[in-house]
Amino acid sequence: MAELRVVVAGAGGRMGAANIRALLAHPGVVLHAALDRPGSAVLGRDAGTLAGLEAIGVPVVEDIASVLAGADAIIDFTAPAASVALAQRAATAGLIHVIGTTGCSPDDDAAIARAGEAGARIVKSGNFSLGMAVLANLVQQAAAALAEYDIEILEMHHARKVDAPSGTALLLGEAAARGREVSLGDKSVRVRDGHTGAREPGTIGFATLRGGTVVGDHSVILAGPSERLELGHRAEDRTIFANGAVRAALWARNQPPGLYTIADVLGLSQ
């Protein structure tokens, strides 16, 4: 089978660089093009040197139409508006679109889902770590088995992260909600401040920490009578997300158009 030709969107960011390195190290894929926003300081730079490697002769460009010509897939860890626009283009061209963008609104998610219905093969996740996908599966099982236990989700990220709770924390919250067969929107508690009263049974709480250079720490605490179960994950390098994204792109090659998750890639969907 021919190598999968992949465009990296957001090439100038830290995840963009990690995605470029992962593609260059992975058999079966090739970096077709590197894309960044208009006006970016990295435009024109070689994608290889931008990622801390040797030059590879692939400059970072802003012209979306030119980079999608001849491409098979897009790996996209950018911003919600950019991901929605790329999803629409992926639908038109019948491309694979791997989306690791977080902070999407319900309207953004609906637009991305429509792109899957219109012809794109989209794999979207708040976290592309394979270990995190397994953790989410365990959280769903634990939430179902320990139905009377209180659930709290604690996350910490670097000081520059702009959305809270993290996409990963929300992914874990959704897993817990599925286990309880409830809506996370109805049961989520994002802020506690002042005299809040007793904890409402059945809610799923979130606590957010920001500081330093933390790649991503997440803990799910199930607190019951006289015991606590803690399930956690610590990301030590962004390579884990990039490797998961490459794996998702290769998996999606053999799937019909639609919207998928990393759990689908690993066969963990229920």
Disulfide bonds with the S-S distance in Angstrom:
none
